[in-house]
């Protein structure tokens, strides 16, 4: 069995510590990217909601115009 000295253990622990530091930075970067993606998704959701609202108001206006011009089969 190989002799395990405190120096060998210390070197391995230093490498592990460096790897953990790099991992921490990577996770921080991914977190920031996910926060940015969440913001973009919320903006898209607001845009789609605004489009639906606008489409609904246009549909109401077209229905009213069709009724006034007697182009619709729907009851007044």
DSSP file (Angstrom, degrees, kcal/mol; ACC not computed):
  #  RESIDUE AA STRUCTURE BP1 BP2  ACC     N-H-->O    O-->H-N    N-H-->O    O-->H-N    TCO  KAPPA ALPHA  PHI   PSI    X-CA   Y-CA   Z-CA
    1    1 A X              0   0    0      0, 0.0     2,-0.1     0, 0.0     3,-0.0   0.000 360.0 360.0 360.0 139.7    0.0    0.0    0.0
    2    2 A X        -     0   0    0      1,-0.1     2,-0.5     0, 0.0     0, 0.0  -0.363 360.0-107.9 -71.0 146.3    1.3    3.4   -0.9
    3    3 A X        -     0   0    0     -2,-0.1     2,-0.7     1,-0.0    -1,-0.1  -0.625  30.1-153.7 -75.3 125.8    2.4    5.7    1.8
    4    4 A X        -     0   0    0     -2,-0.5     2,-0.2     4,-0.0    -1,-0.0  -0.898  16.5-172.7-103.8 117.1   -0.1    8.5    2.3
    5    5 A X     >  -     0   0    0     -2,-0.7     4,-2.1     1,-0.1     5,-0.2  -0.634  38.4-110.6-105.9 166.5    1.4   11.6    3.7
    6    6 A X  H  > S+     0   0    0     -2,-0.2     4,-2.5     1,-0.2     5,-0.1   0.846 118.1  57.5 -62.3 -32.7   -0.1   14.8    4.9
    7    7 A X  H  > S+     0   0    0      2,-0.2     4,-2.3     1,-0.2    -1,-0.2   0.905 106.1  47.9 -66.7 -40.4    1.5   16.6    2.0
    8    8 A X  H  > S+     0   0    0      2,-0.2     4,-2.3     1,-0.2    -2,-0.2   0.922 113.4  47.8 -64.9 -43.8   -0.3   14.3   -0.6
    9    9 A X  H  X S+     0   0    0     -4,-2.1     4,-2.5     1,-0.2    -2,-0.2   0.915 111.0  52.0 -61.7 -42.2   -3.6   14.8    1.2
   10   10 A X  H  X S+     0   0    0     -4,-2.5     4,-2.2     2,-0.2    -2,-0.2   0.901 109.0  49.8 -62.3 -42.1   -3.0   18.5    1.3
   11   11 A X  H  X S+     0   0    0     -4,-2.3     4,-2.0     2,-0.2    -1,-0.2   0.915 111.9  47.7 -63.3 -43.3   -2.3   18.6   -2.5
   12   12 A X  H  X S+     0   0    0     -4,-2.3     4,-2.4     1,-0.2    -2,-0.2   0.913 111.8  50.0 -64.3 -42.0   -5.5   16.6   -3.3
   13   13 A X  H  X S+     0   0    0     -4,-2.5     4,-2.5     1,-0.2    -1,-0.2   0.874 108.3  53.0 -65.6 -36.6   -7.5   18.9   -1.0
   14   14 A X  H  X S+     0   0    0     -4,-2.2     4,-2.2     2,-0.2    -1,-0.2   0.901 109.9  48.6 -64.4 -40.2   -6.1   22.0   -2.7
   15   15 A X  H  X S+     0   0    0     -4,-2.0     4,-2.5     2,-0.2    -2,-0.2   0.920 111.6  49.0 -65.1 -43.0   -7.1   20.6   -6.1
   16   16 A X  H  X S+     0   0    0     -4,-2.4     4,-2.5     1,-0.2    -2,-0.2   0.906 109.8  52.6 -61.9 -41.2  -10.6   19.8   -4.8
   17   17 A X  H  X S+     0   0    0     -4,-2.5     4,-2.0     2,-0.2    -1,-0.2   0.912 110.0  48.0 -62.5 -42.3  -10.9   23.3   -3.4
   18   18 A X  H  X S+     0   0    0     -4,-2.2     4,-2.2     2,-0.2    -2,-0.2   0.911 111.0  50.7 -63.7 -42.1   -9.9   24.8   -6.8
   19   19 A X  H  X S+     0   0    0     -4,-2.5     4,-2.5     1,-0.2    -2,-0.2   0.898 109.6  50.6 -62.1 -40.5  -12.4   22.6   -8.6
   20   20 A X  H  X S+     0   0    0     -4,-2.5     4,-2.4     2,-0.2    -1,-0.2   0.877 108.3  52.5 -65.4 -37.6  -15.2   23.7   -6.1
   21   21 A X  H  X S+     0   0    0     -4,-2.0     4,-1.9     2,-0.2    -1,-0.2   0.919 111.1  46.4 -63.6 -42.6  -14.3   27.3   -6.7
   22   22 A X  H  X S+     0   0    0     -4,-2.2     4,-2.4     1,-0.2    -2,-0.2   0.909 112.0  51.2 -65.0 -41.9  -14.7   26.9  -10.5
   23   23 A X  H  X S+     0   0    0     -4,-2.5     4,-2.6     1,-0.2    -2,-0.2   0.895 107.5  53.5 -61.5 -40.5  -17.9   25.0  -10.0
   24   24 A X  H  X S+     0   0    0     -4,-2.4     4,-2.2     1,-0.2    -1,-0.2   0.907 109.8  47.7 -61.4 -42.7  -19.2   27.8   -7.9
   25   25 A X  H  X S+     0   0    0     -4,-1.9     4,-2.3     2,-0.2    -2,-0.2   0.907 111.3  50.8 -65.2 -41.4  -18.5   30.3  -10.6
   26   26 A X  H  X S+     0   0    0     -4,-2.4     4,-2.4     1,-0.2    -2,-0.2   0.919 111.0  47.9 -62.4 -43.5  -20.1   28.1  -13.2
   27   27 A X  H  X S+     0   0    0     -4,-2.6     4,-2.4     1,-0.2    -1,-0.2   0.898 110.1  52.7 -65.1 -39.7  -23.3   27.8  -11.2
   28   28 A X  H  X S+     0   0    0     -4,-2.2     4,-2.2     1,-0.2    -1,-0.2   0.915 110.1  48.4 -61.8 -43.0  -23.4   31.5  -10.5
   29   29 A X  H  X S+     0   0    0     -4,-2.3     4,-2.1     1,-0.2    -2,-0.2   0.905 111.4  49.2 -64.2 -41.5  -23.1   32.2  -14.3
   30   30 A X  H  X S+     0   0    0     -4,-2.4     4,-2.4     1,-0.2    -1,-0.2   0.886 109.1  53.3 -65.1 -37.8  -25.9   29.7  -15.0
   31   31 A X  H  X S+     0   0    0     -4,-2.4     4,-2.2     2,-0.2    -2,-0.2   0.922 108.8  48.9 -62.6 -43.7  -28.1   31.3  -12.4
   32   32 A X  H  X S+     0   0    0     -4,-2.2     4,-2.1     1,-0.2    -1,-0.2   0.896 111.0  50.3 -63.4 -39.8  -27.6   34.7  -14.0
   33   33 A X  H  X S+     0   0    0     -4,-2.1     4,-2.5     2,-0.2    -1,-0.2   0.899 110.1  50.1 -65.0 -39.8  -28.5   33.2  -17.4
   34   34 A X  H  X S+     0   0    0     -4,-2.4     4,-2.4     2,-0.2    -2,-0.2   0.880 108.8  51.9 -67.0 -37.0  -31.6   31.6  -16.0
   35   35 A X  H  X S+     0   0    0     -4,-2.2     4,-2.0     2,-0.2    -1,-0.2   0.915 110.7  48.5 -63.7 -41.6  -32.7   34.9  -14.4
   36   36 A X  H  X S+     0   0    0     -4,-2.1     4,-2.2     1,-0.2    -2,-0.2   0.914 110.9  50.4 -64.0 -42.5  -32.2   36.6  -17.8
   37   37 A X  H  X S+     0   0    0     -4,-2.5     4,-2.7     1,-0.2    -2,-0.2   0.896 107.9  53.3 -62.4 -39.6  -34.2   33.9  -19.5
   38   38 A X  H  X S+     0   0    0     -4,-2.4     4,-2.4     1,-0.2    -1,-0.2   0.914 108.2  50.5 -61.4 -42.2  -37.0   34.3  -16.9
   39   39 A X  H  X S+     0   0    0     -4,-2.0     4,-2.0     1,-0.2    -1,-0.2   0.908 111.0  48.3 -62.0 -41.8  -37.2   38.0  -17.7
   40   40 A X  H  X S+     0   0    0     -4,-2.2     4,-2.4     2,-0.2    -2,-0.2   0.909 110.7  50.8 -65.3 -41.4  -37.4   37.3  -21.4
   41   41 A X  H  X S+     0   0    0     -4,-2.7     4,-2.5     1,-0.2    -2,-0.2   0.893 109.3  50.6 -64.0 -39.1  -40.1   34.8  -20.9
   42   42 A X  H  X S+     0   0    0     -4,-2.4     4,-2.2     2,-0.2    -1,-0.2   0.892 109.8  50.8 -64.8 -37.9  -42.1   37.2  -18.8
   43   43 A X  H  X S+     0   0    0     -4,-2.0     4,-2.3     2,-0.2    -2,-0.2   0.911 110.8  48.6 -65.3 -41.6  -41.8   39.8  -21.5
   44   44 A X  H  X S+     0   0    0     -4,-2.4     4,-2.6     2,-0.2     5,-0.2   0.909 109.7  52.4 -63.6 -41.6  -43.0   37.4  -24.1
   45   45 A X  H  X S+     0   0    0     -4,-2.5     4,-2.2     1,-0.2    -2,-0.2   0.907 110.1  48.2 -61.4 -41.9  -45.9   36.4  -21.9
   46   46 A X  H  X S+     0   0    0     -4,-2.2     4,-2.5     2,-0.2    -1,-0.2   0.913 111.2  50.9 -64.6 -41.6  -46.9   40.1  -21.5
   47   47 A X  H  X S+     0   0    0     -4,-2.3     4,-2.2     2,-0.2    -2,-0.2   0.924 111.1  47.3 -61.9 -44.6  -46.6   40.6  -25.3
   48   48 A X  H  X S+     0   0    0     -4,-2.6     4,-2.5     2,-0.2    -1,-0.2   0.904 111.5  51.4 -64.0 -40.7  -48.9   37.6  -26.0
   49   49 A X  H  X S+     0   0    0     -4,-2.2     4,-2.4    -5,-0.2    -1,-0.2   0.916 109.9  49.4 -62.4 -42.7  -51.4   38.8  -23.5
   50   50 A X  H  X S+     0   0    0     -4,-2.5     4,-2.6     2,-0.2    -1,-0.2   0.882 109.8  51.8 -63.8 -37.7  -51.4   42.3  -25.1
   51   51 A X  H  X S+     0   0    0     -4,-2.2     4,-2.8     2,-0.2    -2,-0.2   0.925 109.9  48.8 -64.2 -44.3  -51.9   40.7  -28.5
   52   52 A X  H  X S+     0   0    0     -4,-2.5     4,-2.4     2,-0.2    -2,-0.2   0.909 111.9  49.3 -61.6 -42.3  -54.9   38.7  -27.2
   53   53 A X  H  X S+     0   0    0     -4,-2.4     4,-2.0     2,-0.2    -2,-0.2   0.936 113.3  46.3 -61.6 -46.0  -56.4   41.8  -25.6
   54   54 A X  H  X S+     0   0    0     -4,-2.6     4,-2.3     1,-0.2    -2,-0.2   0.907 111.8  51.0 -63.8 -42.2  -56.0   43.8  -28.8
   55   55 A X  H  X S+     0   0    0     -4,-2.8     4,-2.5     1,-0.2    -1,-0.2   0.892 108.4  53.0 -62.8 -39.7  -57.4   40.9  -30.9
   56   56 A X  H  X S+     0   0    0     -4,-2.4     4,-2.0     2,-0.2    -1,-0.2   0.908 109.7  47.2 -63.3 -41.4  -60.4   40.7  -28.6
   57   57 A X  H  X S+     0   0    0     -4,-2.0     4,-2.1     2,-0.2    -1,-0.2   0.888 112.5  49.8 -68.4 -37.0  -61.2   44.4  -29.0
   58   58 A X  H  X S+     0   0    0     -4,-2.3     4,-2.5     2,-0.2    -2,-0.2   0.892 109.0  52.4 -66.7 -38.1  -60.8   44.2  -32.8
   59   59 A X  H  X S+     0   0    0     -4,-2.5     4,-2.4     1,-0.2    -2,-0.2   0.903 108.8  50.3 -63.5 -40.4  -63.1   41.2  -32.9
   60   60 A X  H  X S+     0   0    0     -4,-2.0     4,-2.3     2,-0.2    -1,-0.2   0.912 110.8  49.2 -63.2 -42.3  -65.7   43.2  -30.9
   61   61 A X  H  X S+     0   0    0     -4,-2.1     4,-2.4     2,-0.2    -2,-0.2   0.914 111.1  48.9 -64.5 -42.5  -65.4   46.1  -33.3
   62   62 A X  H  X S+     0   0    0     -4,-2.5     4,-2.7     2,-0.2    -2,-0.2   0.913 110.8  51.0 -63.7 -42.1  -65.8   43.9  -36.4
   63   63 A X  H  X S+     0   0    0     -4,-2.4     4,-2.2     1,-0.2    -1,-0.2   0.917 111.2  48.3 -60.3 -43.2  -68.9   42.2  -34.8
   64   64 A X  H  X S+     0   0    0     -4,-2.3     4,-2.2     2,-0.2    -2,-0.2   0.905 112.1  48.7 -64.9 -40.8  -70.4   45.6  -34.2
   65   65 A X  H  X S+     0   0    0     -4,-2.4     4,-2.1     2,-0.2    -2,-0.2   0.913 110.4  51.2 -65.2 -42.5  -69.7   46.8  -37.7
   66   66 A X  H  <>S+     0   0    0     -4,-2.7     5,-3.0     1,-0.2     6,-0.9   0.900 110.5  49.0 -62.2 -40.2  -71.2   43.6  -39.2
   67   67 A X  H ><5S+     0   0    0     -4,-2.2     3,-0.8     3,-0.2    -1,-0.2   0.915 111.2  49.4 -64.9 -41.8  -74.3   44.1  -37.1
   68   68 A X  H 3<5S+     0   0    0     -4,-2.2    -1,-0.2     1,-0.3    -2,-0.2   0.853 115.8  42.5 -66.8 -33.6  -74.7   47.7  -38.2
   69   69 A X  T 3<5S-     0   0    0     -4,-2.1    -1,-0.3    -5,-0.2    -2,-0.2   0.416 110.9-123.6 -91.2   1.9  -74.2   46.7  -41.9
   70   70 A X  T < 5S+     0   0    0     -3,-0.8    -3,-0.2    -4,-0.4    -4,-0.1   0.884  73.8 127.8  57.0  42.6  -76.5   43.7  -41.4
   71   71 A X      < +     0   0    0     -5,-3.0     2,-0.3    -6,-0.2    -4,-0.2   0.497  50.2  83.1-100.1  -8.1  -73.8   41.4  -42.7
   72   72 A X        -     0   0    0     -6,-0.9     4,-0.1     2,-0.1    -9,-0.0  -0.716  63.1-152.2-103.1 148.4  -74.0   39.1  -39.7
   73   73 A X        +     0   0    0     -2,-0.3    -1,-0.1     2,-0.1     2,-0.1   0.529  68.3 106.8 -88.1  -8.4  -76.4   36.2  -39.0
   74   74 A X  S    S-     0   0    0      1,-0.1    -2,-0.1     2,-0.1     2,-0.1  -0.412  81.6-102.6 -72.0 145.9  -76.1   36.7  -35.3
   75   75 A X              0   0    0      1,-0.1    -1,-0.1    -2,-0.1    -2,-0.1  -0.376 360.0 360.0 -68.5 148.4  -79.0   38.3  -33.4
   76   76 A X              0   0    0     -3,-0.1    -1,-0.1    -9,-0.1    -2,-0.1   0.464 360.0 360.0 -76.5 360.0  -78.6   42.0  -32.5
